[in-house]
């Protein structure tokens, strides 16, 4: 058998950075966003020995472990090492990892990979984890065990899926509020949004460290408070279906977020964003911590094609995507069903046999 885990990547509309301590602990953070139809996958094939062989299909890398030895972080697929330790895996297996977006793209890839790992391992071991427990475990493994700087939103967004307004008050005090948005509004929002890859990746931990260091500076702190307030405003406008207002609030949020750290943007990204606005975009933002990755832009339907053309002219790469309303999932595939060497079918006038 093959055990598969799949978790969706996310786009955040507003509130990014307010889910990072100490702000979220002392002030309370808030994020609004949705998951999209790009995923991280984990496939587990049990073995009859004590070997664990991990294949990263994206990096063409293979790492081997022995269940009788202690798992050691050595910089090679440490996300997997940490997940194996957290789930207390003592049986041999082969693990295959694949993600639809590269690290540093701003779509929460590393946390989404962690969620896909944990949900697949839980399925294999028969461990029941509700969505809150799964997201909290993913946060613990990534942020506390591996000491990777970052916030809470990625693990919760990927686990729960769909449109959510998430409030953060520190560990074990996260509330996920699913948003009941009309289907017509979701369809229209999808039609008016462009997702453009800047061709650059970023190291989010460096940006987050700078943001945390700026927490005591008045301008940066005021910007974090404004970004949080904008998340609430965006939630209200989205629920009401006021999409043009929602698009303009994206612009407010981006301008506020840039005040949180000088590392969030750079001249190339600023130029790309300004070109999008000149072509007719009402607003947008860089996804993730900043510094590179995907740029999300809201464009009225009658100028969207102009914005798209301009983005490609200046070097942007447009992505094909859609919203995903389901969260992390795991299932079992029976590999023996794939090994037939022929298929037979009986029709009224004749029987057919197809050999492979």
C-alpha positions in Angstrom: 0.0 0.0 0.0 0.9 3.6 -0.4 -0.1 6.2 2.2 -0.5 9.7 0.7 -0.8 13.1 2.4 -1.7 16.3 0.6 -1.8 19.8 1.9 -2.7 23.0 0.0 -0.5 26.0 -0.3 -2.0 29.4 0.8 -2.3 33.0 -0.2 -2.6 35.6 2.6 -4.6 38.7 1.8 -4.0 40.7 5.0 -2.5 40.6 8.4 0.8 39.0 7.5 3.4 39.3 10.2 1.0 39.9 13.0 1.0 36.1 13.7 4.7 36.3 14.8 5.7 36.6 18.5 6.0 38.9 20.4 3.3 40.9 18.6 0.7 38.1 18.5 1.3 37.3 22.2 1.1 40.8 23.5 -1.3 42.5 21.0 -3.1 39.6 19.3 -2.6 38.9 15.6 -5.1 38.4 12.8 -4.8 37.0 9.3 -7.2 36.7 6.4 -6.4 34.3 3.5 -7.3 31.3 1.5 -5.7 28.1 0.2 -5.1 27.5 -3.5 -4.9 24.5 -5.8 -1.2 24.1 -5.5 -0.1 21.4 -3.0 2.7 19.7 -1.1 2.5 15.9 -1.3 3.9 13.1 0.9 3.8 9.5 -0.1 4.8 6.7 2.3 5.6 3.1 1.2 6.1 0.8 4.1 9.2 -1.5 4.1 9.9 -4.8 5.8 13.2 -3.7 7.2 14.4 -0.9 9.5 15.5 1.4 6.7 13.8 4.8 6.1 14.7 6.2 2.6 13.5 9.8 1.9 13.3 11.1 -1.7 12.9 14.8 -2.3 11.6 14.8 -5.9 12.0 18.6 -6.2 15.6 18.6 -5.2 16.6 15.2 -6.6 17.9 14.3 -3.2 17.8 11.0 -1.2 18.5 10.7 2.5 18.6 7.4 4.4 17.9 6.7 8.0 18.0 3.7 10.3 15.1 3.3 12.8 17.6 1.9 15.3 19.6 5.1 15.3 18.8 8.5 16.7 17.6 11.0 14.1 20.1 13.8 13.8 19.6 17.2 12.2 22.4 17.6 9.6 20.9 20.2 7.2 19.6 17.5 4.8 15.8 17.4 4.7 15.6 18.3 8.4 11.8 18.8 8.0 11.5 15.1 7.4 13.9 14.2 10.3 11.8 16.3 12.7 8.5 14.8 11.5 9.9 11.3 12.0 10.9 12.1 15.5 7.6 13.8 16.4 5.6 10.9 15.1 7.9 8.3 16.7 8.3 6.4 13.5 10.0 3.0 14.3 9.2 1.1 11.1 11.0 1.1 7.8 9.5 3.0 4.8 10.2 5.0 1.7 9.0 8.6 1.7 8.5 10.7 -1.4 8.1 14.5 -1.2 6.9 16.8 -3.9 5.7 20.4 -3.8 4.0 22.5 -6.5 6.0 25.7 -5.6 9.7 26.3 -4.7 10.8 27.2 -1.2 10.9 31.0 -0.7 7.9 31.5 -3.0 5.8 33.1 -0.3 3.1 30.4 -0.4 4.0 28.8 2.9 5.8 25.8 1.3 7.9 24.5 4.2 5.0 24.5 6.6 2.7 22.9 4.0 5.3 20.2 3.4 5.4 19.6 7.2 1.6 19.3 7.3 1.6 16.8 4.5 4.3 14.8 6.2 2.5 14.7 9.6 -1.0 13.9 8.2 0.4 11.0 6.1 2.4 9.6 9.0 -0.7 9.9 11.3 -2.7 8.0 8.7 -0.1 5.3 8.5 0.1 4.9 12.3 -3.7 5.2 12.8 -3.3 8.3 15.0 -6.3 10.5 15.1 -5.4 14.2 14.9 -8.1 16.9 14.5 -7.3 20.0 12.6 -6.2 22.1 15.6 -4.0 19.3 16.9 -2.4 18.7 13.5 -1.7 22.5 12.9 -0.3 22.9 16.4 2.0 19.9 16.0 3.2 21.2 12.7 4.0 24.6 14.4 5.8 22.8 17.3 8.0 20.7 15.0 8.9 23.6 12.7 9.2 26.5 15.0 10.2 24.9 18.3 12.0 21.7 17.5 13.8 23.0 14.4 14.0 26.6 15.6 12.8 28.0 12.2 11.7 31.6 12.6 8.2 32.3 11.5 4.6 32.7 12.6 1.5 30.5 13.0 -0.6 31.2 9.9 0.9 28.7 7.4 0.3 25.6 9.4 -3.3 26.5 10.3 -4.1 27.8 6.8 -2.9 24.6 5.1 -4.5 22.3 7.6 -8.0 23.9 7.6 -8.1 25.0 4.0 -10.5 27.4 2.4 -11.2 31.0 3.3 -10.4 31.7 6.9 -10.0 34.6 9.3 -7.5 33.4 11.9 -6.8 35.1 15.2 -3.6 34.5 17.1 -2.8 35.0 20.8 0.3 32.8 21.1 0.7 29.0 21.4 -2.5 27.0 22.1 -4.6 30.1 21.6 -5.4 30.2 17.9 -8.9 30.5 16.7 -9.8 29.7 13.0 -13.0 31.4 11.8 -14.1 29.8 8.4 -15.6 32.5 6.2 -19.0 31.9 4.6 -18.5 33.7 1.3 -21.0 33.5 -1.4 -19.9 31.3 -4.4 -20.5 34.2 -6.8 -18.2 36.4 -4.8 -15.5 33.7 -4.8 -15.8 33.2 -8.5 -15.6 37.0 -9.1 -12.6 37.3 -6.8 -10.8 34.5 -8.6 -11.5 36.2 -11.9 -10.1 39.5 -10.8 -6.9 38.3 -9.2 -3.6 37.7 -10.9 -0.7 35.6 -9.4 2.7 36.5 -10.7 6.0 34.9 -9.9 8.7 37.5 -9.6 11.4 34.9 -10.4 13.1 35.6 -7.0 13.0 33.6 -3.8 13.5 34.8 -0.3 14.8 33.6 3.0 11.8 34.4 5.2 13.6 33.8 8.5 15.9 36.7 7.8 13.0 39.0 7.1 11.1 37.8 10.2 14.1 38.3 12.5 14.4 41.9 11.2 10.6 42.4 11.8 10.9 41.1 15.3 13.9 43.4 16.0 11.8 46.3 14.8 8.9 45.5 17.2 10.0 48.2 19.7 10.3 50.9 17.1 7.3 53.1 16.9 6.8 53.3 13.2 7.2 49.5 12.7 4.9 48.8 15.6 2.3 51.2 14.3 2.5 49.5 10.9 1.9 46.1 12.5 -1.2 47.5 14.3 -2.5 49.0 11.0 -1.9 45.7 9.1 -3.9 43.9 11.8 -6.8 46.5 11.5 -6.7 46.1 7.7 -7.2 42.3 8.1 -10.5 43.0 9.9 -11.5 45.5 7.3 -10.7 43.1 4.4 -12.8 40.4 6.1 -15.8 42.7 6.3 -15.5 43.8 2.7 -15.1 40.3 1.4 -18.1 39.0 3.4 -20.1 41.9 2.0 -18.9 41.2 -1.6 -17.3 44.7 -1.9 -14.4 43.4 -4.0 -13.1 46.7 -5.4 -12.8 48.0 -1.8 -11.1 44.7 -1.0 -8.6 45.2 -3.8 -7.8 48.8 -2.7 -7.3 47.5 0.9 -4.6 45.1 -0.5 -2.7 48.2 -1.6 -3.1 49.8 1.9 -1.8 46.6 3.5 1.2 46.4 1.2 2.2 50.0 1.9 1.8 49.4 5.7 3.7 46.1 5.7 6.7 47.6 4.0 7.2 49.8 7.1 7.6 46.7 9.3 11.1 45.8 7.8 13.3 47.3 5.1 14.0 43.7 3.9 10.3 43.1 2.8 10.8 44.7 -0.6 13.5 45.8 -3.0 13.6 48.1 -6.1 12.8 45.3 -8.6 9.7 44.3 -6.7 8.6 47.9 -6.2 9.0 48.5 -10.0 7.0 45.4 -10.8 4.2 46.5 -8.4 4.1 50.0 -9.8 3.9 48.8 -13.3 0.9 46.6 -12.3 -0.9 49.7 -10.8 -0.1 51.8 -13.9 -1.7 49.1 -16.0 -4.9 49.2 -13.9 -4.4 47.0 -10.8 -6.3 48.5 -7.8 -3.9 46.9 -5.3 -1.8 43.9 -4.5 0.9 42.5 -2.2 3.9 40.3 -2.2 3.0 37.0 -0.6 4.8 35.6 2.4 7.3 37.4 4.5 8.5 39.5 1.6 11.7 39.8 -0.4 10.6 37.8 -3.4 8.2 35.0 -4.5 4.7 35.6 -5.8 3.0 38.9 -6.3 -0.8 38.9 -5.9 -2.7 41.6 -7.7 -6.4 42.6 -7.8 -7.5 43.9 -11.2 -10.9 44.9 -12.5 -12.0 42.5 -15.2 -11.7 45.0 -18.0 -8.0 45.8 -17.3 -6.9 42.4 -16.1 -5.6 41.5 -19.5 -3.5 44.7 -19.7 -2.0 44.1 -16.3 -1.2 40.5 -17.3 0.5 41.6 -20.5 2.5 44.3 -18.7 3.7 41.8 -16.1 5.0 39.5 -18.7 6.7 42.3 -20.5 8.7 43.3 -17.4 9.7 39.7 -16.6 6.9 38.4 -14.4 5.7 34.8 -14.8 1.9 34.4 -14.6 0.6 31.4 -12.7 -2.5 29.3 -13.4 -4.3 28.7 -10.2 -7.7 28.6 -8.4 -8.9 28.6 -4.9 -9.0 25.3 -3.0 -11.7 25.0 -0.3 -10.4 21.7 1.2 -7.6 21.4 3.8 -5.0 18.7 4.4 -6.1 15.2 3.5 -4.6 11.7 3.7 -5.6 8.5 2.0 -4.4 5.0 1.2 -3.8 3.7 -2.3 -3.7 0.0 -2.9 -0.6 -0.4 -5.1 -1.5 -4.0 -6.0 -4.4 -2.8 -8.0 -1.9 -1.1 -10.3 -0.1 -4.3 -11.3 -2.6 -6.0 -13.6 -1.1 -7.0 -17.0 -4.4 -7.1 -18.9 -8.0 -5.7 -18.9 -10.9 -7.6 -20.4 -14.4 -6.3 -21.3 -17.3 -8.1 -22.8 -19.4 -6.2 -25.3 -22.8 -7.5 -26.7 -21.2 -8.6 -30.0 -17.6 -9.5 -28.9 -15.2 -9.8 -26.0 -12.0 -7.6 -25.9 -8.8 -8.1 -24.1 -6.2 -5.3 -23.7 -2.7 -6.4 -22.6 -0.1 -4.1 -21.2 
